[in-house]
Amino acid sequence: MSATQTKTEKEPVEIKLAHSPDSDDAFMFYALATHKLQTPGYKYTHVLSDIQTLNEAALTETYDVTAVSFAAYPSLRDKYVLLDCGASFGEGYGPIVVSGKHIKKEELAGKRIGVPGLQTTAYLTLKLFEPNFEAVVIPFDKIIDAVQNGVVEAGLLIHEGQLFFPQLGLHRIVDLGIWWQELTDLPLPLGGNAVRRALGPKLGRQVAKVIRDSVSYGLEHREEALNYAMQFARDMDTELADKFVGMYVNKWTLGYGDRGKKAVTELIARGTAAGLLPGPPEVEFLSET
């Protein structure tokens, strides 16, 4: 103990916060990661990992707060509760199935398709669209290579691959975000943030406020937040990264609202009814207030 430290002072409580190493998540958590926000009594430690790995880590409550695929939530509901902010929705866009050949979307049945993980929302949505295909799990950033090299007949793209696949000579078979919106008139909920139930609702709500404040700061200081996020913008120039961030950090990220919550509930209900997710289909959100 230093001479200036009193016995009444406490070490800050560590909150382990896990999210993906992508430009949109980096933008979202810029203010928190660079200490633009005050979090008295708490120290946030950021852990970066791909979404499939985070979904698996959540099964053993590895992190206090974690990004999760909405498709993974039903398997985690006893351990985590969804926050009503910090989510990514695709409104009229979403994961894209591509191929090196012109294939009609009706011809996907029976095809070998590279997918980024069996707990991802992208995979769940593709199964709802076309139940009969051979899924080949490939790290999300290797799927384009697998399609180009003929390892798979098609690939399910998430993250920035959704934007630059045409430059690589690949063809879009279906945009699942468009399909979902035409089907439900709702945005496609992709990933959210969840907090361990063991932390209790009071601390959970504090975490929700911190995340909302961090998103808000990034949106209000877009240029500096984007500059920070560029270190995570794989192969994207600033203009493309700005477009990508705008797709997945926006009004939906600040708060689901009734329509966003309805979209999550609809996705979980359809996945449960199709036998793709464990029931029950109910979804619980932890609001800030």
C-alpha beads as a LAMMPS data file, in Angstrom:
LAMMPS data file: protein, C-alpha beads

289 atoms
288 bonds

1 atom types
1 bond types

-500.0 500.0 xlo xhi
-500.0 500.0 ylo yhi
-500.0 500.0 zlo zhi

Masses

1 110.0

Atoms # bond

1 1 1 0.000 0.000 0.000
2 1 1 1.411 3.404 -0.968
3 1 1 1.642 6.273 1.464
4 1 1 -1.137 8.070 -0.364
5 1 1 -3.463 5.081 -0.423
6 1 1 -5.882 4.687 2.451
7 1 1 -7.252 1.464 3.810
8 1 1 -10.725 2.440 2.635
9 1 1 -9.716 2.560 -1.034
10 1 1 -10.554 -0.548 -3.023
11 1 1 -9.090 -2.017 -6.145
12 1 1 -11.515 -1.655 -9.074
13 1 1 -13.569 -4.725 -9.878
14 1 1 -12.535 -6.284 -13.184
15 1 1 -15.217 -6.843 -15.811
16 1 1 -14.076 -9.140 -18.619
17 1 1 -15.676 -7.914 -21.837
18 1 1 -15.323 -10.110 -24.930
19 1 1 -16.077 -9.115 -28.505
20 1 1 -14.889 -9.804 -32.023
21 1 1 -11.709 -8.260 -33.515
22 1 1 -13.657 -6.440 -36.213
23 1 1 -13.903 -2.802 -37.161
24 1 1 -17.571 -2.500 -36.185
25 1 1 -16.979 -3.856 -32.668
26 1 1 -13.827 -1.741 -32.353
27 1 1 -15.874 1.323 -33.298
28 1 1 -18.570 0.363 -30.800
29 1 1 -16.147 -0.036 -27.908
30 1 1 -13.727 2.753 -28.880
31 1 1 -14.746 5.073 -26.053
32 1 1 -14.543 2.331 -23.445
33 1 1 -11.271 0.835 -24.710
34 1 1 -9.534 4.231 -24.842
35 1 1 -10.863 5.375 -21.450
36 1 1 -13.085 8.148 -22.792
37 1 1 -15.749 6.969 -20.350
38 1 1 -15.574 7.028 -16.570
39 1 1 -16.339 3.663 -14.965
40 1 1 -15.697 4.319 -11.268
41 1 1 -15.139 1.151 -9.268
42 1 1 -14.841 -1.034 -12.372
43 1 1 -12.069 -1.882 -14.787
44 1 1 -13.087 -3.271 -18.174
45 1 1 -10.667 -5.767 -19.699
46 1 1 -11.250 -6.336 -23.416
47 1 1 -10.808 -9.817 -24.888
48 1 1 -10.934 -10.210 -28.673
49 1 1 -12.028 -13.415 -30.379
50 1 1 -14.170 -14.518 -33.320
51 1 1 -17.881 -14.947 -32.694
52 1 1 -17.934 -18.739 -32.985
53 1 1 -15.234 -18.997 -30.293
54 1 1 -17.147 -16.546 -28.082
55 1 1 -20.345 -18.551 -28.466
56 1 1 -18.489 -21.639 -27.257
57 1 1 -16.747 -19.785 -24.408
58 1 1 -20.104 -18.515 -23.139
59 1 1 -21.186 -22.083 -22.414
60 1 1 -18.700 -22.106 -19.536
61 1 1 -19.258 -18.445 -18.546
62 1 1 -15.697 -17.526 -19.484
63 1 1 -16.448 -13.795 -19.722
64 1 1 -18.626 -11.441 -17.681
65 1 1 -19.957 -9.672 -20.763
66 1 1 -19.712 -11.174 -24.210
67 1 1 -20.817 -10.749 -27.778
68 1 1 -22.949 -13.721 -28.787
69 1 1 -24.842 -14.801 -31.858
70 1 1 -28.580 -14.568 -31.319
71 1 1 -28.729 -18.143 -32.581
72 1 1 -26.529 -19.193 -29.640
73 1 1 -28.679 -17.456 -27.024
74 1 1 -31.130 -20.338 -26.360
75 1 1 -28.203 -22.534 -25.262
76 1 1 -26.929 -19.777 -22.949
77 1 1 -30.127 -18.372 -21.466
78 1 1 -29.566 -19.998 -18.067
79 1 1 -26.137 -18.331 -17.768
80 1 1 -26.560 -15.011 -19.582
81 1 1 -29.237 -12.407 -20.217
82 1 1 -29.325 -10.272 -23.357
83 1 1 -28.666 -6.554 -23.019
84 1 1 -31.011 -4.341 -25.022
85 1 1 -28.141 -2.409 -26.610
86 1 1 -24.891 -3.154 -28.437
87 1 1 -26.455 -5.414 -31.065
88 1 1 -25.936 -5.705 -34.805
89 1 1 -28.972 -5.873 -37.058
90 1 1 -29.115 -6.047 -40.823
91 1 1 -31.979 -3.944 -42.142
92 1 1 -32.410 -5.025 -45.754
93 1 1 -28.979 -6.657 -45.830
94 1 1 -27.144 -9.404 -44.001
95 1 1 -25.029 -12.522 -44.492
96 1 1 -24.582 -13.380 -48.170
97 1 1 -24.228 -16.743 -49.876
98 1 1 -21.754 -16.513 -52.780
99 1 1 -20.317 -18.854 -55.367
100 1 1 -17.734 -18.827 -58.116
101 1 1 -20.499 -19.833 -60.527
102 1 1 -23.919 -18.443 -61.298
103 1 1 -26.221 -20.560 -59.137
104 1 1 -29.898 -19.863 -58.555
105 1 1 -30.924 -19.678 -54.916
106 1 1 -33.345 -22.534 -55.547
107 1 1 -30.328 -24.704 -56.432
108 1 1 -28.570 -24.506 -53.048
109 1 1 -30.133 -27.761 -51.842
110 1 1 -27.485 -30.466 -51.526
111 1 1 -24.570 -28.091 -52.076
112 1 1 -21.408 -28.010 -49.926
113 1 1 -21.494 -24.592 -48.301
114 1 1 -18.745 -23.055 -46.173
115 1 1 -20.202 -21.586 -42.976
116 1 1 -18.526 -19.583 -40.171
117 1 1 -19.879 -21.756 -37.350
118 1 1 -22.895 -23.851 -36.417
119 1 1 -23.935 -21.495 -33.591
120 1 1 -23.849 -18.355 -35.721
121 1 1 -26.996 -16.502 -36.695
122 1 1 -25.849 -16.581 -40.305
123 1 1 -25.936 -20.391 -40.264
124 1 1 -29.336 -20.465 -38.541
125 1 1 -30.792 -18.069 -41.109
126 1 1 -29.392 -20.095 -43.996
127 1 1 -30.939 -23.263 -42.505
128 1 1 -34.281 -21.479 -42.299
129 1 1 -33.903 -20.445 -45.928
130 1 1 -32.649 -23.810 -47.209
131 1 1 -32.712 -26.732 -44.729
132 1 1 -30.924 -29.203 -46.985
133 1 1 -27.262 -28.503 -47.626
134 1 1 -23.908 -29.852 -46.471
135 1 1 -22.367 -27.418 -43.993
136 1 1 -18.572 -27.191 -43.921
137 1 1 -17.328 -25.162 -40.946
138 1 1 -14.525 -22.806 -42.006
139 1 1 -13.094 -19.746 -40.183
140 1 1 -15.074 -16.764 -41.461
141 1 1 -12.025 -15.090 -43.006
142 1 1 -11.094 -18.227 -44.987
143 1 1 -14.483 -18.854 -46.611
144 1 1 -13.815 -16.747 -49.709
145 1 1 -10.563 -18.662 -50.324
146 1 1 -12.417 -21.954 -49.925
147 1 1 -14.978 -20.899 -52.545
148 1 1 -12.306 -19.678 -54.956
149 1 1 -10.308 -22.896 -54.559
150 1 1 -13.334 -25.145 -55.045
151 1 1 -13.195 -26.634 -51.538
152 1 1 -16.876 -25.736 -51.239
153 1 1 -19.479 -24.948 -53.870
154 1 1 -20.705 -21.841 -52.066
155 1 1 -19.800 -19.775 -49.026
156 1 1 -21.741 -17.926 -46.346
157 1 1 -20.107 -14.531 -45.830
158 1 1 -20.263 -12.404 -42.689
159 1 1 -18.284 -9.281 -41.782
160 1 1 -16.488 -7.308 -44.489
161 1 1 -16.555 -10.110 -47.055
162 1 1 -20.154 -9.042 -47.681
163 1 1 -18.831 -5.860 -49.304
164 1 1 -15.901 -6.859 -51.498
165 1 1 -16.792 -10.327 -52.835
166 1 1 -17.739 -8.912 -56.297
167 1 1 -14.182 -7.620 -56.740
168 1 1 -12.966 -11.210 -56.330
169 1 1 -15.129 -12.548 -59.134
170 1 1 -17.728 -14.172 -56.878
171 1 1 -21.467 -14.109 -57.474
172 1 1 -24.216 -13.455 -54.974
173 1 1 -26.748 -16.257 -54.700
174 1 1 -28.876 -14.785 -51.921
175 1 1 -28.662 -11.978 -49.365
176 1 1 -30.256 -13.488 -46.279
177 1 1 -31.000 -10.067 -44.814
178 1 1 -33.129 -9.182 -47.819
179 1 1 -34.843 -12.578 -47.728
180 1 1 -35.594 -12.232 -44.006
181 1 1 -37.014 -8.721 -44.392
182 1 1 -39.269 -9.818 -47.263
183 1 1 -40.434 -12.753 -45.137
184 1 1 -41.033 -10.934 -41.840
185 1 1 -40.903 -7.178 -42.542
186 1 1 -38.276 -7.030 -39.781
187 1 1 -34.523 -6.416 -39.621
188 1 1 -32.341 -9.509 -39.264
189 1 1 -30.829 -9.664 -35.742
190 1 1 -27.296 -11.043 -36.004
191 1 1 -25.321 -10.605 -32.792
192 1 1 -25.878 -9.034 -29.416
193 1 1 -24.194 -8.535 -26.066
194 1 1 -25.059 -10.604 -23.024
195 1 1 -24.104 -10.300 -19.357
196 1 1 -23.659 -13.117 -16.849
197 1 1 -26.720 -13.566 -14.682
198 1 1 -24.384 -14.196 -11.725
199 1 1 -23.409 -10.504 -11.752
200 1 1 -26.966 -9.566 -10.813
201 1 1 -29.391 -7.189 -12.540
202 1 1 -28.039 -4.019 -10.906
203 1 1 -24.521 -4.469 -12.251
204 1 1 -25.953 -5.803 -15.509
205 1 1 -27.821 -2.530 -16.007
206 1 1 -24.662 -0.548 -15.256
207 1 1 -22.873 -2.553 -17.941
208 1 1 -25.711 -1.838 -20.381
209 1 1 -25.365 1.891 -19.730
210 1 1 -21.598 1.774 -20.282
211 1 1 -22.031 -0.040 -23.600
212 1 1 -24.764 2.345 -24.729
213 1 1 -22.612 5.329 -23.769
214 1 1 -19.657 3.884 -25.667
215 1 1 -21.754 3.366 -28.820
216 1 1 -23.194 6.859 -28.499
217 1 1 -19.722 8.389 -28.108
218 1 1 -18.478 6.609 -31.222
219 1 1 -21.447 7.778 -33.286
220 1 1 -20.965 11.346 -32.042
221 1 1 -17.179 11.272 -32.675
222 1 1 -17.307 9.233 -35.850
223 1 1 -14.012 10.277 -37.397
224 1 1 -11.834 9.532 -34.375
225 1 1 -13.711 6.302 -33.616
226 1 1 -13.300 5.187 -37.239
227 1 1 -9.584 6.014 -37.162
228 1 1 -9.251 3.735 -34.141
229 1 1 -11.330 1.006 -35.784
230 1 1 -9.161 1.023 -38.935
231 1 1 -6.538 -1.143 -37.197
232 1 1 -9.153 -3.921 -37.231
233 1 1 -10.418 -3.245 -40.779
234 1 1 -8.949 -6.221 -42.627
235 1 1 -8.114 -5.240 -46.229
236 1 1 -10.575 -2.344 -46.184
237 1 1 -9.804 1.261 -47.013
238 1 1 -11.352 4.010 -44.896
239 1 1 -14.347 4.520 -47.201
240 1 1 -15.262 0.832 -47.209
241 1 1 -14.671 0.510 -43.462
242 1 1 -16.931 3.502 -42.850
243 1 1 -19.668 1.824 -44.904
244 1 1 -19.225 -1.466 -43.043
245 1 1 -19.313 0.218 -39.630
246 1 1 -22.427 2.133 -40.661
247 1 1 -24.134 -1.155 -41.530
248 1 1 -23.683 -2.630 -38.066
249 1 1 -23.241 0.284 -35.626
250 1 1 -26.291 2.517 -35.850
251 1 1 -29.660 3.239 -34.207
252 1 1 -30.214 -0.484 -33.666
253 1 1 -26.958 -0.680 -31.696
254 1 1 -28.053 2.095 -29.348
255 1 1 -31.231 0.206 -28.511
256 1 1 -33.385 -2.556 -29.946
257 1 1 -36.683 -0.793 -29.449
258 1 1 -39.908 -2.777 -29.736
259 1 1 -39.266 -3.667 -33.387
260 1 1 -35.765 -4.944 -32.692
261 1 1 -36.984 -7.078 -29.791
262 1 1 -39.762 -8.422 -31.998
263 1 1 -37.158 -9.356 -34.626
264 1 1 -35.059 -11.288 -32.097
265 1 1 -38.133 -13.050 -30.750
266 1 1 -39.268 -13.931 -34.295
267 1 1 -35.861 -15.374 -35.204
268 1 1 -35.698 -17.503 -32.042
269 1 1 -39.313 -18.644 -32.485
270 1 1 -38.744 -19.705 -36.101
271 1 1 -35.489 -21.466 -35.206
272 1 1 -37.187 -23.316 -32.353
273 1 1 -40.182 -24.304 -34.477
274 1 1 -37.829 -25.678 -37.143
275 1 1 -36.049 -27.819 -34.552
276 1 1 -32.810 -25.872 -35.010
277 1 1 -32.753 -24.325 -31.527
278 1 1 -33.541 -25.712 -28.062
279 1 1 -36.786 -24.403 -26.575
280 1 1 -38.519 -22.640 -25.077
281 1 1 -38.665 -19.818 -27.648
282 1 1 -38.960 -16.990 -25.109
283 1 1 -36.288 -14.270 -25.035
284 1 1 -35.369 -12.137 -22.029
285 1 1 -33.772 -8.692 -22.287
286 1 1 -32.156 -6.756 -19.444
287 1 1 -33.115 -3.118 -19.870
288 1 1 -31.024 -0.251 -18.572
289 1 1 -33.931 0.992 -16.475

Bonds

1 1 1 2
2 1 2 3
3 1 3 4
4 1 4 5
5 1 5 6
6 1 6 7
7 1 7 8
8 1 8 9
9 1 9 10
10 1 10 11
11 1 11 12
12 1 12 13
13 1 13 14
14 1 14 15
15 1 15 16
16 1 16 17
17 1 17 18
18 1 18 19
19 1 19 20
20 1 20 21
21 1 21 22
22 1 22 23
23 1 23 24
24 1 24 25
25 1 25 26
26 1 26 27
27 1 27 28
28 1 28 29
29 1 29 30
30 1 30 31
31 1 31 32
32 1 32 33
33 1 33 34
34 1 34 35
35 1 35 36
36 1 36 37
37 1 37 38
38 1 38 39
39 1 39 40
40 1 40 41
41 1 41 42
42 1 42 43
43 1 43 44
44 1 44 45
45 1 45 46
46 1 46 47
47 1 47 48
48 1 48 49
49 1 49 50
50 1 50 51
51 1 51 52
52 1 52 53
53 1 53 54
54 1 54 55
55 1 55 56
56 1 56 57
57 1 57 58
58 1 58 59
59 1 59 60
60 1 60 61
61 1 61 62
62 1 62 63
63 1 63 64
64 1 64 65
65 1 65 66
66 1 66 67
67 1 67 68
68 1 68 69
69 1 69 70
70 1 70 71
71 1 71 72
72 1 72 73
73 1 73 74
74 1 74 75
75 1 75 76
76 1 76 77
77 1 77 78
78 1 78 79
79 1 79 80
80 1 80 81
81 1 81 82
82 1 82 83
83 1 83 84
84 1 84 85
85 1 85 86
86 1 86 87
87 1 87 88
88 1 88 89
89 1 89 90
90 1 90 91
91 1 91 92
92 1 92 93
93 1 93 94
94 1 94 95
95 1 95 96
96 1 96 97
97 1 97 98
98 1 98 99
99 1 99 100
100 1 100 101
101 1 101 102
102 1 102 103
103 1 103 104
104 1 104 105
105 1 105 106
106 1 106 107
107 1 107 108
108 1 108 109
109 1 109 110
110 1 110 111
111 1 111 112
112 1 112 113
113 1 113 114
114 1 114 115
115 1 115 116
116 1 116 117
117 1 117 118
118 1 118 119
119 1 119 120
120 1 120 121
121 1 121 122
122 1 122 123
123 1 123 124
124 1 124 125
125 1 125 126
126 1 126 127
127 1 127 128
128 1 128 129
129 1 129 130
130 1 130 131
131 1 131 132
132 1 132 133
133 1 133 134
134 1 134 135
135 1 135 136
136 1 136 137
137 1 137 138
138 1 138 139
139 1 139 140
140 1 140 141
141 1 141 142
142 1 142 143
143 1 143 144
144 1 144 145
145 1 145 146
146 1 146 147
147 1 147 148
148 1 148 149
149 1 149 150
150 1 150 151
151 1 151 152
152 1 152 153
153 1 153 154
154 1 154 155
155 1 155 156
156 1 156 157
157 1 157 158
158 1 158 159
159 1 159 160
160 1 160 161
161 1 161 162
162 1 162 163
163 1 163 164
164 1 164 165
165 1 165 166
166 1 166 167
167 1 167 168
168 1 168 169
169 1 169 170
170 1 170 171
171 1 171 172
172 1 172 173
173 1 173 174
174 1 174 175
175 1 175 176
176 1 176 177
177 1 177 178
178 1 178 179
179 1 179 180
180 1 180 181
181 1 181 182
182 1 182 183
183 1 183 184
184 1 184 185
185 1 185 186
186 1 186 187
187 1 187 188
188 1 188 189
189 1 189 190
190 1 190 191
191 1 191 192
192 1 192 193
193 1 193 194
194 1 194 195
195 1 195 196
196 1 196 197
197 1 197 198
198 1 198 199
199 1 199 200
200 1 200 201
201 1 201 202
202 1 202 203
203 1 203 204
204 1 204 205
205 1 205 206
206 1 206 207
207 1 207 208
208 1 208 209
209 1 209 210
210 1 210 211
211 1 211 212
212 1 212 213
213 1 213 214
214 1 214 215
215 1 215 216
216 1 216 217
217 1 217 218
218 1 218 219
219 1 219 220
220 1 220 221
221 1 221 222
222 1 222 223
223 1 223 224
224 1 224 225
225 1 225 226
226 1 226 227
227 1 227 228
228 1 228 229
229 1 229 230
230 1 230 231
231 1 231 232
232 1 232 233
233 1 233 234
234 1 234 235
235 1 235 236
236 1 236 237
237 1 237 238
238 1 238 239
239 1 239 240
240 1 240 241
241 1 241 242
242 1 242 243
243 1 243 244
244 1 244 245
245 1 245 246
246 1 246 247
247 1 247 248
248 1 248 249
249 1 249 250
250 1 250 251
251 1 251 252
252 1 252 253
253 1 253 254
254 1 254 255
255 1 255 256
256 1 256 257
257 1 257 258
258 1 258 259
259 1 259 260
260 1 260 261
261 1 261 262
262 1 262 263
263 1 263 264
264 1 264 265
265 1 265 266
266 1 266 267
267 1 267 268
268 1 268 269
269 1 269 270
270 1 270 271
271 1 271 272
272 1 272 273
273 1 273 274
274 1 274 275
275 1 275 276
276 1 276 277
277 1 277 278
278 1 278 279
279 1 279 280
280 1 280 281
281 1 281 282
282 1 282 283
283 1 283 284
284 1 284 285
285 1 285 286
286 1 286 287
287 1 287 288
288 1 288 289
